[in-house]
Structures are given as C-alpha cells and as structure tokens.
Amino acid sequence: MVERRRISRELHDRVLQLLSGVRLRAENCRCELLNNPHALESELQTIENTTERAIIEIRNLLAENQRTGDLKAGSLERRLKEELEIFRARTGFKLNFRCKISARDLPFEIERELYFTLREAVLNCVRHSRATELELSLNQTAKTCKVLLRDNGVGFDVSAAEGSSHYGIKGMRERVEKVGGQIAIQTAPGQGTKIAITIPLPTKPRSARVSK
C-alpha cells in the first residue's frame, strides 16, 4: 500500500502536472496565438519539450528509477514564478507573489515537497476556482517556513474533496506531513480558498568556540 501511494503521488506530481501544463499551453495556442507565428512556434516547442519530459518520467517510474535532479536546489522561487506567469498569461488573473525565503537555507527535501504541493494548489485554482485574484506568499523565520495561498474563487467542500478518490488534496497533505509540516485549508462553496502551510526547519548547529 505504501508503494502504491508513492507511485500514485509520483504519477500525479511528476506526470499529470506536466500534462496539465501542456493542456493549458495548447489552449493558449488555439485561443491566443494563431495569428502570432513566432509566439506560436515558441509555445509549440515548449509543448514538445514538456511532453518529452512526461514520457521520460513515465519510463523512469516504470523502471523504478526516480530522479530528483530536474529540481535543482535553490530554484523554488524561480520555478514558482515561471509557473505563475504561465497561468497568469493564460487566465488573466491578478497575481500577487512574494517570496522571502532564503533558498540556500531551505533543505532540499522541504523545497521539493513544497514546490509540488504549491504547484498542485495553483493548478487547482486555475482549473476549478474561476478566481480573478491569486496571492501567494512565502516567508521564513529561524524555525519555520510559512506559506499562504489565497484566491477569490468559487471555493469547494473540503470534506467532500478529501473523501473523494481525487489525489490532489490528499497528495498535498501527504507531502507537507512528509517533511513534518501542517496544512490548513479554509474554503466553502461560494467563497474563496485559503491554504496555509507551516513547516518546521531543522535547527542549525552552533559553531563551537575555539579556546585561546
């Protein structure tokens, strides 16, 4: 069962998210770029590259050869910014993104799980919430990493979503808990959605004093 959950999570995060991005880009080509050959060619090239990545991920999973190298340490802010800009260009929502996390101080495992968790949350917002405003802020203290994602969309029933077979929210919660964190989702039908994540950071060892 543990292995099945792992494979389900990896398929969802590493393949389905890639294909969701391909779908959004394809829609953008069809709706916005037919009269702009240069931009259309660029988007189609990205679609080809992303599809190839999805194929590679599936092959790696089938061979039980999981790779984390594609997600470089210290790239969390840049990757999130790139993803958000793609979605903003597609949907036109108002975006407020702030990141005050020092990438060098964030352990790679936390960075990786946080990236996939937030990407899934943003994808859900784009696909389902019909939001016109999206706010994402990341902050760090000496002991914790805190994230707040808020939209003004239509909301949903949290208990119904978590009780369904859909892996999105379950996967988000599993990823956050995997690194010792907590995730709180506040929403209801007809309201916006607020997702708060708190992850404890490992304590840095104090440098020993050298006796003179």
N, C-alpha and C positions, 0 to 999 in steps of 0.2 A: 504493500500500500504506500509505503514511503517512496519507493521508486516510481510508482505510478503518479503520485503527486508531483514529484520532481520533474518527470517528463512532461506532464500536463503544464506545469508552470513554465518550463523552458520553451515548450512549443508556443505557448501563449505569448510570452515576453519576447522571445527571440525570432519567431517566425510570423505569428499573426499580427504583431505590431508592425513589422516591416511591410507586410501585405496591406495593412490598413493605410500606411503611408503611401504605398503605390496607388491604391484606390483614390485617395484624395488628390494625388498629383494627376492621375488620369482624368478625373473630373475637372480639375483646373485646366488641363489641356483642351478638353472638349468645350468647356464653357467660356474660357477667357483668352486662349492663346491661338485659336485657329487663324487669326489674322496677323499674328506676330511670329513669323517663321523662326527668327533667331531664338526667341524665348521658348518656343515650342520645341525646337531641336534640343535645347539645353535640358528642358524638363524630361523629354523622352530619353535622353542619355542617362539622367538620374534614375528614371524608372527601370531602365535596363540594368544599371549597376545594383539597384536595390533588390531587384528580382534575383539577380545572380547571388547576392548575399543571402537571400532567403533559401535558395537552393543549397548553398554551402552549409547553412545552419542545419537544414533537414538532414543532409548527408552526415554531418558531424554527430547529430543526435542519434541517428541510426547506427553509427559506428561507436556510440558512447564515448565520443571524443569531444568533450565540452571545452570550449575556448572562452577565455575572458580577455584575450589580448586586444580584441577590437575596441574594448572600452578602456581607454588609457587613463591612468591615474592623473588626477588634477584637471580632468576635462569636463567635470559636471556642469559648471556654469556655461561653458561654450556650447555643449551639446543641448542643454535645455533651451538656450537662446535660439539656436538654429531650429529646433523643433517648433518652438512657439512662433517664430517668424513664418515658418511654412504654413502653420494652421491659421495664423492671423491673415496672411495673404489670401488664403482660400475662403475664409468665412467673414473676414472684415470686422471681427470683434475688437473692442477696445482693450488693449493689453497694458498691464502694469506689472513689470517683472523687476524684482530686486534680489540680488544675491550678495550677502555679506559673509559668506563662508570662505575661509582661507583653504583653498584646495590642497595646499601642502600639509595642512594639519588634519585633514579628514582621512581616516583609514580607508583603504581601497574597497574593502568589503562593504562598508557603510555607503560609500559613494556609489558603488554598483547597484546595491539594492534600492537605494534612494532614487537613482536615475530611472530604473524600470518602474518603480512604484509611481513616480510623478508622471512619467510618460503615459502610463495606463490611465491615470486620473485625468490628464489633459485630453487624451483620446476620447474618454467617456464624455467629457464636456463638449468636445467638438461634435461627436456623433449623436448625442442624445439630449443634451440640455437646452439647445437652442438659445444659448446665452449670447448676450451682446457685450458683456464686460467680463474680463477674467483677470484676477490678481493672483500672483504667485510671489511669495517672499520667503527667503531662506536666511536664517540668522544662526549665529554660533556664539556660545559662551564658553567658558573654560570647561564646563562639564557636560553641556548638551548641544545638540543640533536641533533647531526648531524650524518647522516648515508650515506655512499657511497657504492653502489654495482655496480661493473663493470665486464663485461665479453667480450671476444673477439669472440663471436659467430656470427651467420649469421644475426642477427637483425630482425626487422619486421616493419610494417607500424603501427605507434601508433594510428593514427586516425581510421584506419580500425579495429584495435583490440578493441578500446574503443567504437566503434559504433556497434560492434557485440553483440550477446547475451551471449558471454562468460563472466563469472562473475569475472575472476581473477583480471584484472587491475581495474575494477570498484570497486571491494571489497577492493583492496589495497588502492585506493584513498579515499574511504569512511572511512576506518579505520583510516588513517592518519588524515583526516579532522575532525574525531570524537573527537580527542584529540587536536584540534586546530593547527595541523601541515600542512605542504605543501609537495607535492611530485612532482618531475620533472623527466620525462623520456626522455632521448635523445637516439635515435636509428633510423635506416633506413635499408631497405633490403640491405644485403651485408656488413653491418657494425656491430660493436659490440653494446652492450647496456650499458648505464649508468643510474643508478637510484639514485637520490639524495633526501634525506628526511631531513626536518628540523622541529623539534617540540619544541615549547617554553616550558620551565619548570616553574612551579609555584614559585613565589618569596617566599623565606623563611622569616618568620617574625623575625625581630631583637629582641634579648633578651633585656628586659628592664634593665636599670641600677638601681642598688639599692642605694638609697641616704644614705649617712652616717650621 
